[in-house]
Amino acid sequence: MSSHTATSERTPLLQSGNGHAHGHDTSPSSVETIVDVDAHNHSPHDQKTDTFMTNFVFWFFESVLYIFFREIRIRGLQNFPKSGPVLVVAGPHSNQFIDAIFLWTHTPRRVRFLAAKKTMDRRGVGFAARTMQSIPVERPQDMIKSCPGLIHLPDPVNQPRFICGRGTSFTRDLKPRDSISLSGAGSAEVAEIISDTELHLREPFRNPSAVQMLTRTAPRSFGGSVEAPEVSTDESSSSWRETITRSYSTIFAGGMWSSSRPGANSVNLPVGTSWKRVPFVDQSELLQNVMRRLYEFEDVVGIFPEGGSHDRPEFLPLKAGAAVMALGAMAAHPDLAESGKPVRIVPAGINYFNPHRFRSRAVIEFGEALEVDPVLIRMYQRGGESKKVAVARLLEQIKTALKAVTVTAPSYEILTIIQVARRLFRSIDQRMSLIRNLYVTRGLMKGYLANMDDPQVEALAHSLADYDRWLTELGVKDHEVDTISTIGGGRALALLLSRLAALLFIVPLSLPGSILHLPMTIITEIISVQKARQALRESSVKIRGYDVLGTWKLLVATVLLPTFYAVYSAILFFLIYDRSTYSPVPDTYRLSLGYALLLSVFSLTLLLPAMGYATVRMNEVALDILRSLWPLVAAFVLPSKEIENLRRRREELKDSLAAVVRLYGPK
């Protein structure tokens, strides 16, 4: 990958996230690593402790990323400490294993990531994780176990922590500090196990959906029954207890049996719900190991504080581990600060543009390193409630630092609105590099969230959403509106014919490689979709499972490519070897054993990989041409009045967006 010195330029934003954007696009189809000035005046990686296998895996992963992604930009390497202990906190964790590979291959110092032990125990992925010298972590979510019986809340209003079971064996299946998990409705920690059918929780279930599952009843009647009312899941309710009380007062006011209600001979019996055990995992040994890596070896340790990967548009709640590691290391060894080598926390924002798609784009940004406040260290050392406050405050600082280097949204609807606004903003400023594109998106998001209740901003958001729906109905992209509204019929026809001619030239060239790679493409797509569905079934936080698609495409292709290339090379050897009995190749074109082997090895190591890469690039160009055909067709198909209305609406929205930026943007 090539490195370039980036120039600085100010990006006017609705709310500025970081004042500068670096780098300009030179070729949209080339992968470039853009770094800041003087970011590489030290060795990219400490190679002294690296084995040959580590360096080989590093080179392999870097090459794979180069092929998988169309464009990669790195910013903020000057913020990465050149020495001393470093804790890298990365997010959002939206591309499973690829996130760790990205950071491992693009940080100035070698990073040892915390990785799930479940992952490290696997064959292929586990080998890579061990080669990357990852630190294994036992995660409770990897040890969830379904347990027999059903559980229910007899009295959610007066005894919300008391759980009863039917067909359960709490004394066998649970221990204090384990958690009870309900599918898609959260979990609660066990405080005391009374018997096989009774226990107390440390804190009650706060999710109204969980309470609804635990308090479902089935009418058993001898002349009537009373149906249980539905639980309101309105999060704006003043408190979970008020929600529960209001929803279930009609059930529990007179007890399960009540002769004062209609259907005096009826009873509502609790149905309950199935449950799972989440074991408590003592992470003290892990924390001690990580803290030792920090203060004794001055290592760089990487962690994804959200825990598992996900495909949500916003951060999951951050785990306290990162804050505990930093505070614990500094509290145990205060001499680190005195020696000028305190534990520094570096936020790493991983920003993808369609992360699950082949040949997409990515930007990794390292924020300014955080140093742990001495006040928080002293609070942590005092223990008790003071320790909890210190961890919470540092965790909030980490969250703020991560948000400064990423783009997140409370919902996909808001994210869609911001993306439409960014495209319109881009049409105002045509020269937008990938990094500047990211900063515009981040700035618009910050500005919108800060002013979303303003009538002018709210009206603009509704207009942008309507405009996006209009484009979808017409099958037109925003950047194509100007083309279909300004191009003349003769010129449109000429461009259409010229691009069709280009397609007719490129497609035959890429056809042999496309046919050879078609089986791999189909198998990769099938397996990755299956894995995404499986991950979605097993997760309560994923929306579509997109976070595992890219990883599995990469993993499956990594195995299939050399396998198919070896098969193709073996077939070639069979065809051209002069002693092959059933080869249809004429004897004139047969080769002796040595030459046949040499040509087969050449095919395996050079010819087929080169053909594969050439096919990727040609298909990429062909797809770009194919996408550009519809605007030319639309110029003939769509009514001229609708095209003009669409263009006029676009110009109005651009003016409205510019006005809002001037009103709420940095002065």
ZAMARGU-4260 file (C-alpha; in steps of 0.2 Angstrom, whole numbers, plus 5000, padded with zeros to 4 digits):
<rodrens>
0) 5000/5000/5000 | 5006/5017/4996 | 5008/5031/5009 | 5004/5049/5005 | 5007/5065/5014
5) 4990/5072/5017 | 4985/5091/5016 | 4974/5099/5028 | 4957/5108/5024 | 4943/5115/5034
10) 4926/5107/5032 | 4911/5118/5036 | 4899/5107/5046 | 4883/5108/5055 | 4893/5104/5070
15) 4911/5102/5069 | 4918/5086/5075 | 4936/5088/5071 | 4942/5103/5061 | 4952/5095/5048
20) 4950/5082/5035 | 4965/5074/5026 | 4968/5068/5009 | 4961/5069/4992 | 4955/5055/4981
25) 4967/5051/4967 | 4959/5035/4960 | 4942/5029/4966 | 4947/5011/4962 | 4964/5011/4971
30) 4967/5006/4989 | 4977/5020/4997 | 4983/5022/5015 | 4983/5040/5020 | 4992/5045/5035
35) 4996/5062/5043 | 5012/5072/5042 | 5027/5064/5052 | 5016/5049/5057 | 5029/5037/5052
40) 5045/5044/5059 | 5046/5028/5069 | 5046/5010/5064 | 5028/5004/5060 | 5029/4989/5070
45) 5041/4982/5083 | 5047/4967/5074 | 5060/4961/5088 | 5048/4949/5096 | 5038/4944/5080
50) 5040/4926/5074 | 5041/4922/5055 | 5023/4915/5056 | 5017/4932/5064 | 5025/4942/5050
55) 5018/4930/5037 | 5001/4931/5044 | 5003/4950/5045 | 5008/4951/5027 | 4994/4939/5022
60) 4980/4949/5031 | 4986/4965/5024 | 4985/4958/5006 | 4968/4951/5009 | 4962/4968/5015
65) 4970/4976/5000 | 4959/4965/4989 | 4943/4965/4999 | 4942/4984/5001 | 4942/4996/4987
70) 4949/5010/4997 | 4956/5012/5015 | 4961/5028/5023 | 4970/5029/5040 | 4970/5045/5050
75) 4977/5051/5067 | 4993/5040/5068 | 5002/5054/5075 | 4991/5052/5091 | 4997/5035/5094
80) 5011/5035/5108 | 5027/5029/5101 | 5032/5020/5118 | 5024/5016/5135 | 5009/5006/5139
85) 4994/5009/5128 | 4976/5003/5129 | 4967/5004/5112 | 4948/5005/5113 | 4940/5002/5097
90) 4922/5004/5090 | 4909/5002/5084 | 4912/4983/5083 | 4902/4981/5066 | 4913/4969/5056
95) 4917/4955/5068 | 4935/4948/5065 | 4939/4961/5051 | 4939/4975/5064 | 4953/4967/5074
100) 4963/4962/5058 | 4961/4980/5052 | 4968/4988/5068 | 4982/4974/5069 | 4988/4978/5052
105) 4986/4997/5053 | 4993/5003/5070 | 5011/5009/5072 | 5014/4996/5086 | 5009/4978/5087
110) 4992/4976/5096 | 4987/4961/5107 | 4968/4960/5106 | 4957/4953/5119 | 4948/4939/5110
115) 4934/4927/5115 | 4941/4910/5120 | 4927/4902/5110 | 4935/4910/5095 | 4952/4906/5099
120) 4947/4887/5101 | 4942/4887/5083 | 4953/4879/5070 | 4956/4892/5057 | 4951/4908/5065
125) 4959/4902/5082 | 4975/4899/5073 | 4975/4917/5066 | 4970/4924/5083 | 4984/4914/5092
130) 4997/4920/5079 | 4991/4938/5082 | 4996/4934/5101 | 4978/4938/5106 | 4973/4937/5125
135) 4959/4924/5127 | 4943/4930/5137 | 4930/4918/5144 | 4914/4927/5139 | 4897/4923/5149
140) 4887/4925/5133 | 4898/4911/5125 | 4892/4899/5139 | 4874/4902/5139 | 4864/4886/5142
145) 4845/4882/5141 | 4838/4875/5157 | 4823/4865/5160 | 4806/4871/5167 | 4797/4888/5166
150) 4799/4903/5177 | 4787/4916/5182 | 4784/4932/5193 | 4770/4928/5206 | 4769/4947/5212
155) 4779/4959/5200 | 4773/4974/5210 | 4776/4969/5228 | 4790/4956/5226 | 4798/4960/5209
160) 4814/4950/5214 | 4805/4934/5219 | 4805/4921/5205 | 4796/4904/5205 | 4799/4890/5194
165) 4789/4875/5188 | 4799/4859/5183 | 4815/4869/5187 | 4831/4863/5197 | 4838/4880/5203
170) 4849/4871/5216 | 4857/4861/5202 | 4857/4873/5187 | 4861/4890/5195 | 4874/4897/5208
175) 4873/4914/5216 | 4880/4928/5204 | 4874/4918/5189 | 4861/4927/5178 | 4844/4922/5171
180) 4842/4927/5153 | 4826/4929/5144 | 4826/4928/5125 | 4827/4946/5118 | 4822/4953/5135
185) 4838/4955/5145 | 4845/4946/5160 | 4845/4948/5179 | 4858/4942/5192 | 4854/4929/5205
190) 4856/4934/5223 | 4850/4919/5233 | 4843/4901/5228 | 4830/4896/5241 | 4825/4879/5233
195) 4823/4871/5216 | 4808/4881/5212 | 4811/4898/5221 | 4825/4911/5221 | 4828/4930/5223
200) 4836/4941/5211 | 4849/4954/5215 | 4839/4967/5205 | 4822/4965/5196 | 4820/4963/5178
205) 4818/4981/5172 | 4813/4978/5154 | 4793/4978/5153 | 4794/4964/5139 | 4803/4953/5152
210) 4790/4956/5165 | 4776/4953/5152 | 4785/4936/5148 | 4786/4932/5167 | 4768/4936/5171
215) 4759/4929/5157 | 4743/4919/5163 | 4732/4907/5155 | 4713/4907/5159 | 4706/4891/5167
220) 4688/4894/5169 | 4672/4885/5175 | 4661/4899/5168 | 4671/4913/5163 | 4689/4920/5164
225) 4698/4937/5164 | 4711/4940/5151 | 4727/4948/5157 | 4730/4966/5150 | 4745/4969/5138
230) 4760/4977/5146 | 4765/4994/5139 | 4782/4995/5133 | 4783/5014/5132 | 4800/5019/5137
235) 4794/5036/5141 | 4785/5030/5156 | 4791/5038/5172 | 4798/5022/5179 | 4798/5003/5176
240) 4788/5000/5193 | 4774/5012/5188 | 4773/5003/5171 | 4771/4986/5179 | 4759/4993/5193
245) 4748/5001/5180 | 4748/4986/5168 | 4745/4972/5181 | 4735/4980/5195 | 4719/4973/5188
250) 4726/4955/5189 | 4734/4956/5206 | 4723/4968/5215 | 4712/4954/5222 | 4724/4940/5220
255) 4723/4926/5207 | 4706/4921/5214 | 4692/4934/5215 | 4674/4931/5217 | 4670/4949/5215
260) 4674/4949/5197 | 4664/4942/5182 | 4667/4923/5180 | 4668/4919/5199 | 4673/4901/5195
265) 4688/4906/5184 | 4706/4907/5188 | 4721/4914/5179 | 4736/4902/5181 | 4754/4908/5177
270) 4761/4901/5161 | 4779/4907/5164 | 4793/4907/5151 | 4808/4897/5146 | 4825/4903/5152
275) 4843/4902/5150 | 4858/4902/5163 | 4872/4914/5160 | 4886/4909/5171 | 4896/4921/5182
280) 4914/4922/5175 | 4927/4929/5187 | 4938/4940/5176 | 4950/4945/5190 | 4964/4934/5183
285) 4961/4941/5165 | 4962/4959/5172 | 4978/4955/5182 | 4986/4948/5166 | 4981/4963/5155
290) 4987/4975/5169 | 5003/4966/5170 | 5005/4967/5151 | 5003/4986/5152 | 5014/4990/5167
295) 5027/4977/5166 | 5029/4974/5147 | 5022/4991/5141 | 5012/4982/5128 | 4998/4989/5117
300) 4982/4980/5122 | 4967/4981/5111 | 4949/4979/5117 | 4932/4982/5109 | 4922/4989/5124
305) 4905/4984/5117 | 4909/4966/5119 | 4902/4956/5104 | 4900/4963/5086 | 4883/4970/5080
310) 4875/4979/5066 | 4866/4993/5075 | 4868/5011/5070 | 4874/5016/5087 | 4885/5010/5101
315) 4880/4996/5112 | 4882/5000/5131 | 4901/4999/5135 | 4908/4986/5146 | 4918/4992/5161
320) 4933/4981/5158 | 4943/4995/5148 | 4941/5007/5162 | 4945/4994/5176 | 4961/4989/5166
325) 4968/5007/5165 | 4963/5012/5182 | 4969/4995/5190 | 4986/4997/5181 | 4989/5015/5187
330) 4982/5011/5204 | 4994/4996/5207 | 5009/5005/5199 | 5008/5024/5203 | 5027/5025/5197
335) 5021/5023/5179 | 5015/5041/5180 | 5031/5047/5189 | 5042/5039/5176 | 5033/5048/5162
340) 5025/5032/5155 | 5007/5032/5161 | 4994/5020/5153 | 4987/5030/5138 | 4970/5026/5131
345) 4969/5028/5112 | 4951/5028/5104 | 4951/5020/5087 | 4935/5024/5076 | 4932/5011/5063
350) 4920/5018/5050 | 4914/5008/5035 | 4904/5012/5020 | 4894/4996/5017 | 4906/4985/5028
355) 4898/4968/5022 | 4900/4971/5004 | 4915/4966/4993 | 4926/4981/4987 | 4918/4993/4999
360) 4928/5008/5008 | 4934/5010/5026 | 4942/5024/5036 | 4951/5021/5053 | 4954/5036/5064
365) 4964/5036/5080 | 4959/5050/5092 | 4969/5060/5104 | 4976/5048/5118 | 4968/5050/5135
370) 4978/5050/5151 | 4969/5043/5167 | 4965/5058/5179 | 4975/5056/5195 | 4959/5060/5205
375) 4950/5045/5197 | 4965/5034/5202 | 4964/5039/5220 | 4945/5036/5220 | 4948/5019/5213
380) 4961/5015/5226 | 4949/5020/5240 | 4937/5006/5234 | 4919/5004/5237 | 4907/5016/5230
385) 4921/5028/5226 | 4929/5014/5215 | 4912/5012/5205 | 4911/5031/5202 | 4929/5032/5196
390) 4926/5017/5184 | 4909/5025/5178 | 4918/5042/5175 | 4932/5035/5165 | 4920/5024/5155
395) 4910/5040/5150 | 4926/5048/5145 | 4930/5033/5134 | 4913/5034/5126 | 4915/5052/5122
400) 4932/5049/5114 | 4925/5035/5103 | 4910/5046/5098 | 4922/5059/5092 | 4930/5047/5079
405) 4915/5038/5073 | 4898/5041/5065 | 4883/5033/5075 | 4865/5037/5075 | 4850/5033/5087
410) 4841/5024/5073 | 4842/5019/5055 | 4829/5032/5050 | 4840/5046/5057 | 4856/5038/5048
415) 4846/5038/5032 | 4842/5056/5033 | 4860/5061/5037 | 4866/5051/5022 | 4854/5060/5011
420) 4860/5077/5018 | 4878/5072/5015 | 4875/5068/4997 | 4867/5085/4995 | 4881/5093/5004
425) 4893/5084/4993 | 4885/5091/4977 | 4888/5109/4985 | 4907/5104/4987 | 4911/5092/4973
430) 4929/5089/4979 | 4926/5078/4994 | 4939/5065/4999 | 4933/5049/5008 | 4940/5056/5025
435) 4931/5073/5022 | 4915/5064/5017 | 4916/5055/5034 | 4919/5072/5043 | 4904/5080/5034
440) 4893/5065/5040 | 4899/5066/5058 | 4896/5085/5058 | 4879/5084/5051 | 4875/5070/5063
445) 4881/5080/5078 | 4872/5096/5072 | 4855/5086/5069 | 4855/5078/5086 | 4859/5094/5095
450) 4845/5103/5086 | 4833/5090/5081 | 4818/5098/5090 | 4820/5115/5081 | 4805/5117/5069
455) 4817/5122/5054 | 4828/5107/5057 | 4813/5095/5059 | 4805/5101/5044 | 4821/5099/5034
460) 4822/5081/5040 | 4805/5077/5035 | 4808/5084/5017 | 4824/5074/5016 | 4815/5058/5020
465) 4802/5062/5007 | 4815/5066/4994 | 4824/5050/4997 | 4807/5040/4995 | 4804/5049/4979
470) 4821/5044/4972 | 4818/5026/4978 | 4801/5025/4968 | 4810/5032/4952 | 4825/5021/4954
475) 4836/5036/4953 | 4852/5040/4964 | 4854/5058/4970 | 4869/5061/4960 | 4860/5056/4944
480) 4847/5069/4945 | 4857/5083/4937 | 4862/5071/4923 | 4845/5066/4918 | 4838/5084/4919
485) 4852/5092/4909 | 4858/5080/4896 | 4850/5081/4879 | 4842/5066/4870 | 4856/5065/4857
490) 4870/5066/4869 | 4861/5054/4881 | 4860/5041/4866 | 4878/5044/4861 | 4884/5041/4879
495) 4872/5026/4881 | 4879/5018/4865 | 4897/5021/4870 | 4895/5014/4887 | 4887/4999/4880
500) 4901/4997/4868 | 4913/4998/4883 | 4903/4984/4892 | 4904/4973/4876 | 4923/4975/4876
505) 4926/4972/4895 | 4913/4958/4898 | 4922/4945/4886 | 4939/4949/4894 | 4932/4946/4911
510) 4921/4931/4906 | 4934/4917/4908 | 4939/4923/4925 | 4921/4926/4931 | 4917/4908/4926
515) 4931/4901/4935 | 4927/4911/4951 | 4908/4909/4950 | 4907/4893/4960 | 4918/4901/4974
520) 4907/4916/4973 | 4891/4906/4975 | 4898/4895/4989 | 4904/4911/4998 | 4888/4920/4997
525) 4878/4905/5003 | 4889/4901/5018 | 4890/4919/5024 | 4871/4922/5023 | 4869/4906/5033
530) 4881/4911/5046 | 4873/4928/5047 | 4856/4920/5050 | 4864/4909/5063 | 4872/4924/5072
535) 4855/4933/5071 | 4846/4919/5079 | 4859/4917/5093 | 4860/4936/5097 | 4848/4948/5105
540) 4857/4964/5099 | 4859/4961/5080 | 4847/4968/5068 | 4851/4959/5052 | 4867/4950/5055
545) 4877/4961/5043 | 4892/4962/5055 | 4896/4944/5052 | 4894/4944/5033 | 4910/4953/5028
550) 4920/4942/5040 | 4913/4925/5033 | 4915/4931/5015 | 4933/4934/5019 | 4936/4918/5028
555) 4927/4907/5016 | 4935/4915/5001 | 4952/4913/5009 | 4950/4894/5010 | 4941/4892/4994
560) 4953/4902/4983 | 4968/4892/4985 | 4958/4876/4985 | 4950/4880/4968 | 4966/4886/4961
565) 4974/4869/4966 | 4960/4860/4958 | 4961/4870/4942 | 4980/4868/4942 | 4978/4849/4944
570) 4966/4848/4930 | 4978/4858/4919 | 4992/4846/4923 | 4980/4831/4919 | 4976/4839/4902
575) 4994/4844/4896 | 5004/4829/4903 | 5009/4818/4889 | 5006/4802/4897 | 4988/4806/4903
580) 4977/4793/4896 | 4960/4801/4894 | 4966/4819/4891 | 4956/4827/4876 | 4971/4838/4872
585) 4980/4834/4856 | 4997/4826/4858 | 5005/4841/4849 | 5001/4852/4864 | 5006/4839/4877
590) 5021/4842/4889 | 5033/4831/4898 | 5032/4828/4916 | 5044/4842/4921 | 5036/4855/4910
595) 5019/4850/4914 | 5023/4852/4933 | 5031/4869/4930 | 5016/4876/4921 | 5004/4869/4934
600) 5014/4877/4948 | 5015/4893/4938 | 4997/4893/4936 | 4994/4890/4954 | 5005/4903/4961
605) 5005/4917/4947 | 4993/4915/4933 | 4977/4911/4942 | 4979/4924/4956 | 4983/4937/4943
610) 4968/4932/4933 | 4957/4933/4948 | 4963/4951/4953 | 4961/4957/4935 | 4944/4949/4935
615) 4939/4959/4950 | 4946/4975/4943 | 4937/4973/4926 | 4921/4968/4934 | 4922/4983/4945
620) 4924/4994/4930 | 4910/4985/4921 | 4898/4987/4937 | 4902/5006/4937 | 4898/5007/4919
625) 4882/4997/4921 | 4876/5008/4936 | 4878/5024/4925 | 4867/5017/4911 | 4850/5020/4920
630) 4851/5039/4921 | 4854/5039/4902 | 4839/5027/4900 | 4829/5038/4913 | 4831/5053/4902
635) 4820/5044/4889 | 4808/5035/4900 | 4804/5047/4914 | 4792/5062/4909 | 4801/5078/4907
640) 4789/5087/4919 | 4793/5074/4933 | 4812/5076/4930 | 4811/5095/4931 | 4801/5094/4947
645) 4814/5082/4955 | 4828/5093/4950 | 4819/5109/4957 | 4815/5099/4973 | 4834/5095/4974
650) 4839/5113/4972 | 4827/5118/4985 | 4833/5105/4998 | 4851/5111/4994 | 4847/5129/4998
655) 4838/5124/5014 | 4852/5113/5020 | 4865/5127/5016 | 4854/5139/5026 | 4853/5127/5041
660) 4872/5124/5040 | 4875/5143/5041 | 4862/5145/5055 | 4869/5131/5066 | 4886/5128/5060
665) 4902/5134/5068 | 4904/5153/5067
</rodrens>
